[in-house]
Amino acid sequence: MRALISALDPDPTHAMEETIWAARNRGWPGIEERLALLSDIFELIREGTP
């Protein structure tokens, strides 16, 4: 629930940081791989696509 609430924060950077923190502390199986994929996607969005 905390990850979902954190994701709705109006500050996108804070939302991302808090959501990642909540997900890691939950200990979901495979979370590190999923977070790595999301991080790659976030970088592509931030840089823009050609």
N, C-alpha and C positions, 0 to 999 in steps of 0.2 A: 504494500500500500504506500509505503514511504517513497518508493521509486516513482510511482504514478503521480503522487502529489508533487514531488520534486520536479518532474518533467513539465508540469504546468506553470512553473515559475515564469513570470513575464521577462525576466532577464535570461536570455538564452545561454550565456556562459555559466551563470549560476545554476540554471536548470540542468545543464549537462553535467557539471561537476557533482552536484548533489545526487543526481540519478545514478551516475556511475558509482559513487560512494555507497549508495543504498544497495545497488545490485551486487557489488563486491562483498558487502557485509552479510548479505543473505546467503552467500555460498552456493549459488545455483551451479549445477554441473555444466561445465563448458563455458562458464561466464567470461573467462579471460579471452577465449577465442572470439566470442560474440562481441565483446567490447573492442577488440582489435579491429574487427570488421567495421563496426560502427565508427570507430576513429578514422579509418581510411575513408569512409563515406563522408564523414564530417569535413575532412580535409578537402575532398573533391568539391564539395558544396562551397566551402569557404573560398577556395581558389577560383571557382568558376570552371565551367567546362568549355573546351574550345568549340 
